Amino acid sequence: MVPLYPLRFHPILKERIWGGDRLKTVLEKDTGEMTHVGESWELSAVEDHVSVVANGFLEGNDLQEVIEVYMGDLVGESVYQKFGVEFPLLIKFIDAEDDLSIQVHPDDELSGKRHKAYGKTEMWYILDADPGAHLNSGLNQSMDQHKYLEYLESGRLLELLHFEDVKRGDVYYIPAGRVHAIGKGILLAEIQQTSDITYRIFDYNRTDKKGKHRKLHTELALDAIDFSATSEAGTHYEVVKNTPVNLVTCDYFITNLLELDQSVRKEISHLDSFVIYICVEGSCAIKWPGGTEFIMKGETILVPASLEEYELQPGVGNCRLLEVYYPIHNEEQHAADH
């Protein structure tokens, strides 16, 4: 079988009522005639939205087809044993020209029971934010369903939400069950479980082009919401040049930040997992014995588990990558070797 190589995929672009034009103007996505483009699904195994390879001899094959052939060589033996041909993560860029709805995602147990699907734990890395931009992560006080419904039904839900101002480089971990919303003026990268299950709680009484309100999921959300308070939602980290700095470690993904000003050799055999690189600043070359692949700001690449050694070589200027893989061994697994 022909050896695998770092895989690029065609972005899947999504128009949204709250979307803008920064996926085109900042991240240089080809949006064509589309307007209000809110999301670019960079790597997806969601049903009917499966990513298609854009480079090399596998070009034109979708992600599921590649896993069917290469199995553990692509995703890692343990990952394949657990998920089969379903890729476990969904990678997006999101441009919020307007506020997103207030929403919550169910966990694995509730989503499995109701939808026969995985839950949705996610994280955000802020690529850019307008002055004064903010987001919601959690509630500003602990409460019960009765108090929550009282505020929701009287149109005062926003009084219960925990908001934080954001800036470029901020990181937020959003576990399933946490009420949350991206505010207007924010461009971010999102890493999440493979799931498209969202319960919309409040949508500012907006209407679509036909004058219709978007559907709310008040009853479904009640059993999903974590009603405990969130006092501080952001993740604190210190950049260490040319060394993986852990941003999030959870049951579903490990995400590190790599800020490079020199070449770094990677050895990933101990991970037993694919590795995803999301370029959030600058550019980088990925060099392996079979060739070189380049990644620019706003691009995502999937390094197969079988490609055990490679080199990351930054372009001119600052290069920042998000490095993502599946925590197959345990939650305490350390950052990848450098």
N, C-alpha and C positions, 0 to 999 in steps of 0.2 A: 504494500500500500504506500502511496506517495506521502512523504512526511508532511505534517502540518506546519503552519507558519502563522504569524500574527494576522488576525482577520479584522478587516474593516467591514462596516455594514452601511447600507443606504439608510439615512435618517427617515423616520416615519413622522411626517409633520401633521399637527392637529390644530385646526382653527378653534378658537375658544372665544366666548363672549368678552372675556377679560384680557385677551391676548394683544400683543403689540407688534413691533417690527424689529426688535433687537436681535432676534434669532437670525435675521437677515443682515442687519447693519453692523452688529457687533461680532456675531459668531459666523457670519458669512454662509448661512444656509440658503440654498436655492429654493425660495418659497414660491417662485413663479407668480401666478395671478392671485395667490391666496392672500387674504388680509386677516388681521387680528390673529396671527399665528401664535398660539400660547405655549405649545409643547413640541419638542423634537424628541421622539423616542429613539434613542441611539442604539439600544440593544434590548430586544424584547422577544419573549416567548409567549406573550398573551395571545390567546386564541383569536384568530383572524387578524392579528397584528404581529406576525412573526417576522423578525428581521431577515433581510436577504444580504448575502455576502457581496461585497463590492470590489474585491481585489483577488488576484491570483487565479489558480486553476479551479477553485471552488466558486468563482463568481457566478451569481445567478441561483445558487442553491440557498435555501433558507436554513436558519439556525437549527431547526429540528431535524432536517435532513442530514446535516453535517454530524449532529450528535448520533443519529441512527447508525451512521457508518463508522465513525471514529470513537464513539462511546467514551470510555475513561481516558483515552489519549487526549481528547479535547477538554473534558470537564474535570478529570481526576477520577480515579477508580471509586473512591468512597462517595463522591458526589453522584456519580452515575448509579451506584447501588441504591442511593437514597431517592433520587429524583427521576431516574430513567432518562427519557428523551426530553423532559421538561427542564429548561434552563431555569435556575432558581432565582435570578435577579433581573430587575428591570431598571435600566439607566435612562434618565431623561435630562434635558435642559428645559427650563420653564421661564418664560418671560411674562411677568405680570404688569401689564399697562394699567390695569385696574385691580381692585381687591378681589381675591378669590373668595368663594363662599366659605363660611364657617362649617367645618366638617369633622368627621371622625371615621376611623377605619376599625373593623372588628379584628380580634386576634384569631389565631389558627383554629382554636376550638369552636368559637362562635361562627366563623366563616365556613368551617368545614360542615358544621351542623346545618347551616342555612343555605349555603351556596355550593357545597362540595368543592370548595376552593381554599387556597391559603389565605391567611390574614395579611395585613399590610403594616409592617414596621418599616420606617423610612428614615433617611437623614438628608439634610440640606447643606450645601456649601454655597455661600453667597459669592457670585462672580462680580456683581455690581449692584449698587443701590443708590437711588436718588437721596439727596439730603432730606432727613426726616422720615425716610421709609421705615416701616415697622412691620412686624409679623406677630401672629398670635400662636403661642404654644402653651396650652393648658389653661387652667382656671386660677383665678387670683385668691380663691378661698375654697376650703373643703365644704361640701354640701351634700344633700341627698337629692333624690329624683324629684321630690315635691318642690323644693326650693328652685331647682333648675327649671322645672316646667312653669312655675309661677313667673319667673323672669322671662322665659322664652315666650309665653303666651301673652305677656303684657308688653312685648316689644323692647325689653330692657336687657336682652342677653349680653350685649356688649359690655355692660357694667360688671359682669362676672368673669370676663376673660383676662388672661395675663398677656400683656403686650410687651414687646421689647424692640427698641430701635436697633437697626442693623447696619453694618458696613461691609465692604469687600473683605473676604477672608473669614467671616464669621461662620460658625458651624452649629447646626442644631440637629439633635437626635429626637425623633418623634416616634415613640413606641406606639404600637396599636393600642387604641383606647384613649389616647390623648386628643382632646379637642384642639384644632389648629387651623390656621389659615395663613397663606402668603399675602402680604400687603402689596399695594400698588407701588410701582417704581423699583421692583426687585427682579434681578436676573440671577438664576441659581441652577446648580446641578443637583439632581435628586437621585439617590440610590435607594432602592426599595425591594421588598419581596416581589416575586412575580404574582401580581394581583391587580385587578382593576375594580375592587369592591370599595365603594365610597358611600358613606351616609352623609347626605347634605343636610345640615341643621338650619342654617339661615343664609339667605342670599340677597340681603339688602333690598328686597322687594323688586329686584330687577326683572325686566322682561326681554325676551328675544326679539328677533326681527319681525315676528308675527304677533308680538304683543303678549306672548304667553309667559307666565312665570315658570321657572325651572322647578322640577319636582323636588319636594323636601321629603326627608325620611325620618320624621320625628319619632315614630314608634320604634322603628328598627334601631335607631341610635341609642335609645334609652339603655338597652342591655349591653351596649358596647362601650359606653363612656366610663372613663376613670374619673370619679368625682372628687378625688383628692386634689389639694392645691399644688401649684407649681410656683416656686419662689424665684428660681433662676434657671433659665432653659438652655442657655448657650454653653458650648463646650470650650473650655480654656485649653490652649496648647501653646507651646513655644517652638518656633521653627529652628531646626538644626540642619544646616546645609548638607546636602548629599547623603542624608540619613532618613530613613522612614520614621515619621512621627505619627504615632497612633492618634486618630481622631475619634473613632467609634469601634468598639468591639462588642458585638451582641451575638445572639444565637443564629443570626441570619447572614451577617456579613462582617468582615473586618475592613475598615478603611483607614489607610495611612495617607499622609501628605508627604510628597517628595519635592523639595525645592533644590534644583540642581544648578551648579555652575561649573561642574566637571563631569567626566564620564563615570558611571557607576556600573559595576558588574553585578548581575543578579543570578542567584542560584535558587530555584524554587521547588526542587524535587521533594523537599520535606513537607510542603504545603498540601500535596495531593489535591490540588485545586487549580483551575484556570486562574489567571490574573487579568483584571481589567485595568486599563489606564485611561483616565479622562484628563485631557489637557485643559487646564483652566487659565494658563498664562504661558506665553511664549511658544516654543516648539521643541521637539525632541526627535531624535532618530533612535529606532529600536534595531539593534544589529544582532544578528544571530548567524551561525555558520552558513545558512542557506541564502542570506541576503540582508537587505535593509528596508525598513518601512518607516515613514515619517508621520508624525502626528503634530497637528497645529492646534492652537487655541480653539475650543469648540468641537474638537474631534475625540472620538472614543475608539479604542482598539482592544481586541480580545487576544491575549496570549494563551495558547493551549497549554495544558498541564504537561504535555510530553516535551515541550520546548524548555528543557530544564535549565539551560544557561543562555544568557543573552546580556547585552550591554545597552544601557541607556545613555545616549550622548546628547546633551542639550544644545540647542541652537544658540545664536548670538543673543545676549541679554538674559533676562531672568526666565526660568522655566519652572512651572509648577504643575505637578501631576497628582491626581488622586489615584491611589493604588488600592484596588478592591479585590478581595478573594473570599472564598467560602470557608468558614471556621470549622472545618470538618473534624478536627481532633478534639478541641475543647475551647471553652470561652476565654481561657487565659493564654491562648497561643500568642506568641510575641510577633512583632513586625517581621516582615521578610528580611532575610539577610541582605546586606549591601556590599 
